[in-house]
Amino acid sequence: MRCKSRKNNNMSPKSAPDIVLIGAGIMSATLGVLLKELQPELTIEIFERLDVIAGESSDAWNNAGTGHSAFCELNYTPEKQDGSIDIGKAIKIAESFEISKEFWSFLVQAGCVNSPGNFIQGVPHMSFVWGEKNVEYLRKRQQALSANNLFKGMEFSEDPEVIKNWIPLVMEGRDPNEKVAATRMDAGTDINFGALTRSLIAYLQRQPGVHLHLEHEVKDLDQNEDGRWKLKVKDLKNGKKRTLQAKFVFIGAGGGSLPLLEKSGIEEGKGFGGFPVSGQWLVCNNQAIVEKHAAKVYGKASVGAPPMSVPHLDTRVIDGKKALLFGPYAGFSTKFLKKGSWLDLPRSIKFNNIRPMLAAGLDNLPLTKYLIDQVRQSPEERLQALQDFLPEAKMEDWQLEVAGQRVQVIKKDPEHGGILEFGTEVVSAADGSIAALLGASPGASTAVSIMLELLNRCFKKELATEAWRNKLLQMIPSYGKKLADEPEMLAQVRSWANNVLELKD
C-alpha cells in the first residue's frame, strides 16, 4: 500500500498545532512520520536550533552507523557469574532493529522515502577477541545466540586462516601464536542516519499542516490549566520571539532534552540528571587501506569503559563513499550537545537531582578515571589501541576527528540514591501531553520501537482504535508480536524487508 499523496498547501505555521517536535533528528522524524501516517489531519511544527537537519547525534560522522542488532556488540551479552551468557538484552535489541527495518521497508515500498541505498548498506557484523578467556567467552556467546532464530547463521571460528579471509587487515602482522576468535553475521548493516532523517523530514514537509523551522530554539515551556503546552520560541536568525500552544510536545533534542524536560516541571521528570561523554574517531585517509576492509568489527571494552566506548573498526558508506573508522575514544566535556554550551552540565544541576547525580558519581569513579585517562591520551597511545585491531597500522594513514556528544541518563534509585544508565529512557507526563527521550545507544537503530512505546504511553486512546492498529500492521507487519518467539513471522518479515532494502537475506 502506497503512502497517500497529500499536497502540502503551504499553510502558514499554526500558533496552536496539534504536535510540536523539538529537534530535527531521527527520533522526531520517526515520530512525526508515524503520527502523520496514523492520523493525516494532525498539524505538526518542528523546531531545530541548528541550520541543518540531523546535525547532532543523527549525523553520519557523529555515530557508528551500526544497525544495532546485537550481532557483534559484546556489551549486550554479559557473562553471568555461573559462566553462562545472558542474551536477554541482545534479543530485545535484535527484535527492535527488525521492527525498524519493517517500517523503513514500508516507507521505501510506498514511495515515501528515497532509494534504500541512500541510507542503508549491507556490511557484515563481526566480533573479534584475543586471549584464551575471551575466546571461550565468544564461543559460548555464539552458541547461546545461534540457538535463537534472530541470530541464525552466525559463524564462529578460531582458525587464523578463516579469520584472515574475513578480515585480512586485522590478521596482517599478528603473532601466529596469539589465540584469537571471531564471529561473523553477513546480515549486518551500516546506516547513514543523517540521510535517513533528511528523507523522513523531506517526506513530512510534503504533507499539509507540517512546518519545519531551522535555527529556532525552544527557550521555555509551561502547561496551561487546559492541559495544552505554551512554548516560547526564539528565531536565532533575527532574534524574534513567538509563543505557541500545542496539545502534545515531544522533546527529542538529544543532549538538549534534559534542560527542556527540567523546564517543563512535570513530576515524572524530577530527579533525572545527565552525564556527558564525548567521542573521537580515527579516520583512515589511505583509500587503499579502506578498500581492504569490509566489516564492522567489535571488540571487548576496557575495564571501566562505558558501553558506547566499545572499540570497533567500522566500514562506513557515507554519501556514497566508503570510509574506515576506528574508535571511539571517549572523552569528557560539560557540553550536552556537540554544538552546545560549556555551561550545559552545571546548569542542569537542580535541587531535585543533585543527590542522584552525586550518588551516581561516587558509584562510577572508575568511569571518571577512565574518561580522564582517555582525554590525556597521546597520539602514540591512540595508535597502540588501533594496533590491537590492526597490528600494522601507521599513524600517517589516520587522522583524529571529533564524533558526537552523548548524555548518559542519571536517575533516582532507592538503594544507591542515583544510578548511571547506558541506554535510552522515555519520560512522559501522566496525562500523556508531553514526552522526552533521554540517553544514547542503541538509540537510532531502535527508534521505531522507542516511538511505539511513546505512542503506547501518550496516545493510548487512539492506539486502541481499529484504524490505528490496522495502519500500524500495514507499516509494521509484526506489530504486537515477539519475533524471537515467532520463527515463521520472523522469516517472512526479514525476507521481505531485506528484499525491499536490497540487503542480504
C-alpha atoms as one frame of an Amber mdcrd trajectory, in Angstrom:
protein
   0.000   0.000   0.000   1.408   3.360  -1.015   1.635   6.402   1.219  -1.210
   8.716   0.366  -0.197  11.599  -1.839  -1.077  14.719   0.080  -0.237  18.050
  -1.429   1.221  20.487   1.077  -0.906  23.592   0.781   1.847  25.699   2.377
  -0.482  26.942   5.080   1.142  29.364   7.489   2.616  27.873  10.666  -0.051
  27.452  13.296   0.018  29.168  16.663  -1.828  26.161  18.098  -0.612  22.996
  16.324  -1.601  19.532  17.459   2.010  18.386  17.771   5.330  20.113  18.444
   8.535  18.178  17.832  11.673  19.690  19.369  14.797  18.643  17.492  15.135
  17.557  13.849  16.890  14.249  14.462  15.971  10.630  13.809  13.634  10.396
  16.825  11.462  13.405  15.957  11.447  12.401  12.288  10.328   8.867  13.129
   7.586  10.023  15.481   6.412  12.656  13.036   6.026  10.164  10.182   4.291
   7.619  12.405   1.773  10.189  13.664   1.132  11.683  10.224   0.511   8.241
   8.732  -1.757   7.228  11.615  -3.742  10.478  11.636  -3.132  12.563   8.487
  -5.094  15.599   9.677  -2.668  16.281  12.543  -0.796  19.591  12.335   2.902
  19.436  13.257   5.535  22.103  13.949   9.216  21.031  14.115  11.813  23.282
  15.763  15.566  22.787  15.307  18.186  25.101  16.805  20.804  24.336  14.116
  20.628  25.428  10.489  20.618  21.825   9.243  18.552  18.672   9.745  20.188
  15.855  11.735  23.205  17.973  12.658  23.973  16.400  16.040  23.793  12.710
  17.060  21.953  11.642  13.894  24.720  12.954  11.628  26.644  10.141   9.923
  30.010  11.254  11.314  28.683  11.581  14.872  27.705   7.925  15.345  28.990
   4.491  14.353  26.275   3.955  11.759  25.849   0.414  13.037  22.416  -1.052
  12.615  22.488  -2.225  16.223  21.060  -5.731  16.091  23.307  -7.309  18.779
  25.130  -9.370  16.160  28.530  -8.035  17.180  28.148  -5.824  20.286  29.596
  -7.844  23.153  28.330  -5.446  25.829  24.772  -6.609  25.045  25.627 -10.179
  26.095  27.276 -10.122  29.539  28.722 -13.242  31.105  26.917 -14.190  34.313
  28.622 -15.376  37.487  27.904 -19.011  36.645  29.706 -18.610  33.314  26.570
 -18.626  31.153  25.756 -15.833  28.705  22.793 -13.537  29.265  21.220 -12.927
  25.838  18.032 -11.194  27.024  19.125  -7.681  26.059  20.522  -8.912  22.742
  17.178 -10.468  21.820  15.280  -7.294  22.697  17.619  -5.113  20.613  17.597
  -7.539  17.676  13.786  -7.566  17.676  13.701  -3.772  17.827  16.024  -3.449
  14.844  13.874  -5.811  12.795  10.907  -3.540  13.576  12.891  -0.544  12.320
  13.675  -2.414   9.098   9.989  -3.247   8.623   8.978   0.399   8.992  11.705
   1.633   6.652  10.720  -1.054   4.137   7.106   0.102   4.210   8.217   3.677
   3.559  10.523   2.660   0.695   7.952   0.359  -0.896   5.272   3.025  -0.588
   7.490   5.667  -2.170   7.624   7.827   0.958  11.438   7.961   1.151  14.301
   7.742  -1.295  16.065   4.628  -2.554  17.284   2.444   0.345  20.836   2.586
  -0.971  20.930   6.229   0.102  20.789   5.293   3.779  21.394   1.560   4.345
  24.055  -0.875   3.152  24.761  -4.498   3.895  28.008  -4.820   5.885  28.997
  -7.984   7.820  28.971  -7.627  11.615  31.839  -9.325  13.419  33.162  -9.727
  16.956  36.901 -10.240  17.354  38.730 -11.180  20.565  42.119 -12.419  21.647
  43.291 -14.347  24.725  42.094 -17.730  25.927  39.435 -16.414  28.330  37.902
 -14.093  25.732  37.940 -16.820  23.077  35.994 -19.112  25.391  33.509 -16.313
  26.119  32.958 -15.686  22.416  32.414 -19.398  21.770  29.746 -19.588  24.469
  28.152 -16.394  23.186  27.862 -17.744  19.657  26.369 -20.998  20.926  23.801
 -19.156  23.041  22.803 -16.672  20.333  22.726 -19.013  17.345  20.146 -21.175
  19.144  17.723 -18.249  18.597  16.279 -17.640  15.129  17.155 -13.944  15.307
  20.838 -14.913  15.140  20.573 -17.835  12.741  23.633 -18.058  10.522  26.176
 -16.651  12.998  29.553 -18.209  12.248  32.356 -18.798  14.765  35.999 -19.541
  14.063  39.328 -19.822  15.865  41.145 -20.655  12.636  43.517 -17.784  11.749
  43.197 -18.572   8.043  39.399 -18.376   8.131  39.511 -15.129  10.084  42.146
 -13.757   7.694  39.777 -14.436   4.828  37.057 -12.493   6.681  39.184  -9.542
   7.857  42.661  -9.605   6.261  43.749  -6.238   7.695  43.079  -7.397  11.260
  45.219 -10.513  10.814  48.137  -8.956   8.894  51.242  -8.838  11.081  49.550
 -10.583  14.022  51.554 -13.065  16.146  50.652 -16.506  14.727  50.776 -17.955
  18.259  48.191 -15.492  19.603  44.902 -17.174  20.422  42.128 -15.364  18.567
  38.494 -15.947  17.642  35.789 -14.199  15.649  32.104 -14.421  14.867  30.501
 -13.202  11.661  26.966 -12.309  10.609  26.570 -11.450   6.934  23.160  -9.916
   7.678  24.702  -6.844   9.360  24.160  -3.293   8.142  25.714   0.160   8.005
  23.274   3.063   8.195  23.579   6.745   7.411  21.068   8.001   9.979  21.573
  11.559   8.799  20.466  10.679   5.255  17.531   8.650   6.601  16.441  11.526
   8.839  16.589  14.012   5.977  14.464  11.685   3.830  11.865  11.303   6.575
  11.632  15.037   7.214  11.524  15.801   3.481   8.529  13.459   3.282   6.908
  15.205   6.247   7.431  18.595   4.620   5.453  17.418   1.592   2.412  16.833
   3.808  -0.192  19.509   4.617  -0.028  21.011   8.078   3.670  20.240   8.677
   6.244  23.017   9.075   9.962  22.815   9.808  11.733  25.748  11.469  15.536
  25.662  11.355  17.568  27.999  13.579  14.675  28.169  16.034  15.236  27.361
  19.687  12.557  26.478  22.227  13.533  28.584  25.232  10.785  27.663  27.691
   7.574  25.677  28.061   4.756  25.627  30.594   1.496  23.740  30.830  -1.748
  25.679  30.848  -4.708  24.802  33.017  -6.481  23.323  29.971  -3.630  20.823
  29.517  -2.078  22.459  26.458   1.586  23.454  26.442   2.708  27.032  25.909
   6.114  27.230  24.235   8.362  30.247  23.847  10.461  30.014  20.691  13.295
  32.251  19.529  14.272  32.735  15.892  18.064  32.630  16.106  18.485  34.414
  12.746  16.725  37.633  13.689  16.181  37.345  17.438  12.400  37.482  17.169
  10.358  35.524  19.683   6.995  33.877  19.321   4.641  31.946  21.554   2.546
  28.990  20.509   0.415  26.355  22.176   0.277  22.631  21.431  -1.735  19.631
  22.516   1.344  17.377  22.588   5.072  18.078  22.815   7.933  15.676  22.105
  11.374  16.691  23.327  13.736  14.825  21.006  16.680  17.185  21.222  19.387
  14.637  22.073  21.631  16.060  24.765  19.426  19.152  24.821  16.405  17.176
  26.038  17.274  17.197  29.748  17.280  21.004  30.213  13.915  21.273  28.454
  12.489  18.395  30.486  13.555  20.242  33.622  11.868  23.428  32.394   8.612
  21.550  31.806   8.332  20.972  35.556   6.490  17.656  35.202   6.728  15.434
  38.257   7.941  12.464  36.204  10.991  14.428  35.059  12.264  15.318  38.511
  15.386  13.593  39.763  16.871  12.966  36.320  20.403  14.100  35.623  22.840
  13.743  32.777  26.481  12.698  32.445  28.010  13.872  29.141  30.508  11.675
  27.316  32.212  12.882  24.150  33.852  10.789  21.477  36.559  10.866  18.819
  37.334   8.688  15.802  40.497   7.816  13.965  39.522   8.102  10.295  41.643
   6.350   7.674  42.900   8.716   4.978  44.558   5.982   2.875  41.929   4.731
   0.426  43.971   1.628  -0.410  43.624   0.524   3.223  39.930   1.439   3.286
  39.265  -0.852   0.313  40.939  -3.839   2.008  38.387  -3.957   4.854  34.675
  -4.753   4.586  33.101  -5.338   8.007  32.148  -3.801  11.322  34.441  -5.454
  13.855  33.649  -5.021  17.565  35.948  -5.985  20.442  35.628  -6.026  24.224
  35.525  -2.814  26.204  38.316  -1.861  28.583  37.616  -2.183  32.303  35.670
   0.888  33.429  34.768   1.954  29.899  31.165   2.977  29.120  29.337   0.721
  26.639  29.416   3.440  23.985  33.227   3.190  24.080  33.438  -0.444  22.982
  36.304  -0.364  20.431  35.320  -1.134  16.868  36.751  -0.921  13.362  33.948
   0.204  11.081  33.426   0.085   7.366  31.152   3.034   6.594  29.368   4.160
   3.454  28.650   7.870   3.775  27.096   9.763   0.879  28.142   7.007  -1.497
  31.796   6.925  -0.420  33.404   4.094   1.525  35.242   5.060   4.715  37.022
   3.312   7.598  36.800   4.485  11.212  38.277   3.217  14.464  37.209   4.166
  17.953  35.515   5.740  19.616  37.999   7.288  22.005  35.939   8.578  24.903
  36.323  11.964  26.480  34.605  14.325  28.864  33.028  17.673  28.151  30.469
  19.652  30.119  28.573  20.253  26.868  25.327  18.313  26.343  25.498  18.830
  22.582  28.441  18.903  20.180  27.433  22.486  19.375  26.256  23.215  22.898
  27.475  25.327  25.809  30.196  24.561  28.347  27.616  25.541  30.977  25.169
  22.760  29.990  26.187  20.390  32.811  26.318  22.922  35.689  23.027  24.475
  34.549  21.347  21.050  34.617  22.037  20.547  38.333  18.863  21.216  40.316
  17.753  20.658  43.875  15.718  17.583  42.877  18.573  15.815  41.020  21.719
  16.772  42.918  21.540  13.723  45.218  21.132  11.180  42.360  23.961  12.867
  40.445  26.344  12.825  43.414  25.467   9.207  44.237  25.965   8.105  40.643
  29.270   9.952  40.526  30.555   8.196  43.645  29.453   4.818  42.290  31.208
   5.423  38.976  34.652   6.640  39.996  36.331   4.052  37.707  34.425   5.568
  34.782  35.590   9.048  35.737  39.192   7.828  35.895  38.770   6.084  32.535
  37.477   9.280  30.889  40.308  11.366  32.359  42.834   8.854  31.033  41.172
   8.942  27.612  41.317  12.750  27.478  45.016  12.654  28.340  45.876  10.055
  25.677  48.754  10.876  23.382  48.678  10.096  19.627  51.045   7.192  20.330
  48.601   5.732  22.884  45.713   6.034  20.442  47.821   4.267  17.825  48.550
   1.462  20.277  44.806   0.895  20.776  44.341   0.828  16.997  47.195  -1.663
  16.626  45.350  -4.111  18.881  42.986  -4.392  15.906  45.395  -3.566  13.077
  48.919  -4.630  14.075  50.495  -2.913  11.060  48.630   0.393  11.401  50.690
   3.575  10.881  49.726   6.963  12.272  50.243   8.760   8.956  47.316   6.791
   7.499  44.871   8.038  10.139  43.564  11.380  11.381  41.653  12.224  14.541
  38.102  13.577  14.155  35.597  14.671  16.797  32.482  12.492  16.963  29.138
  13.136  18.631  28.302  14.111  22.192  26.153  11.761  24.302  24.436  12.399
  27.619  24.023   9.262  29.715  20.986   9.097  31.988  21.246   9.505  35.755
  18.077   8.633  37.645  16.863   8.174  41.183  17.448   4.814  42.807  16.058
   3.831  46.241  19.114   1.755  47.104  22.009   3.830  45.771  20.386   7.245
  45.674  21.177   7.540  41.979  22.366   5.282  39.158  24.007   5.897  35.802
  22.305   4.107  32.923  23.714   3.448  29.454  20.583   3.253  27.378  17.539
   5.242  26.370  14.751   6.414  28.648  11.340   7.707  27.628  10.000  10.134
  30.240   6.347  11.099  29.855   3.770  13.017  31.865   0.906  11.117  33.459
  -1.597  12.895  31.206   0.357  11.910  28.060   0.668  15.527  26.905   4.478
  15.636  26.813   7.339  13.167  26.484  11.117  13.392  26.318  13.779  10.958
  25.200  16.954  10.812  27.255  20.067   8.705  26.798  22.083   7.234  23.954
  22.919   3.825  22.443  21.362   1.868  20.790  19.087   4.866  20.153  18.742
   5.471  16.413  18.687   1.787  15.432  15.722   1.148  17.698  13.972   4.485
  17.073  10.783   2.865  15.764  10.343   0.638  18.830  11.064   3.573  21.132
   8.446   5.707  19.389   5.921   2.851  19.535   6.499   2.783  23.294   5.869
   6.533  23.349   2.614   6.095  21.407   1.519   3.475  23.909   2.091   5.928
  26.754   0.823   9.157  25.234  -1.764   8.094  22.639  -3.396   5.133  24.389
  -6.924   6.033  23.377  -6.026   6.395  19.703  -3.844   3.290  19.757  -6.808
   1.251  20.947  -8.830   2.132  17.836  -9.140  -0.296  14.956  -7.995   2.363
  12.479  -4.681   2.963  14.219  -3.987  -0.716  14.842  -4.746  -1.665  11.238
  -2.480   1.094   9.952   0.326   0.003  12.269   0.009  -3.545  10.964   0.381
  -2.184   7.417   3.527  -0.295   8.375   4.949  -2.949  10.721   3.581  -6.433
   9.884   4.953  -7.967  13.086   3.373  -5.264  15.281   2.240  -6.781  18.589
   4.299  -9.968  18.204   7.630 -11.047  19.687   9.737 -12.095  16.729  12.015
 -14.231  18.900   9.001 -16.471  19.595   7.578 -16.370  16.056  10.114 -18.063
  13.718   7.741 -18.160  10.725   6.798 -14.498  11.106  10.466 -13.579  11.544
  11.431 -15.411   8.369   8.649 -13.694   6.411   9.238 -10.123   7.543  13.022
 -10.410   7.423  12.937 -11.769   3.879  10.502  -9.045   2.791  12.456  -6.237
   4.470  15.817  -7.437   3.176  14.410  -7.626  -0.335  12.934  -4.113  -0.220
  16.048  -2.631   1.425  18.309  -4.505  -1.018  20.124  -6.400   1.733  21.307
  -9.987   2.094  18.593 -12.376   3.262
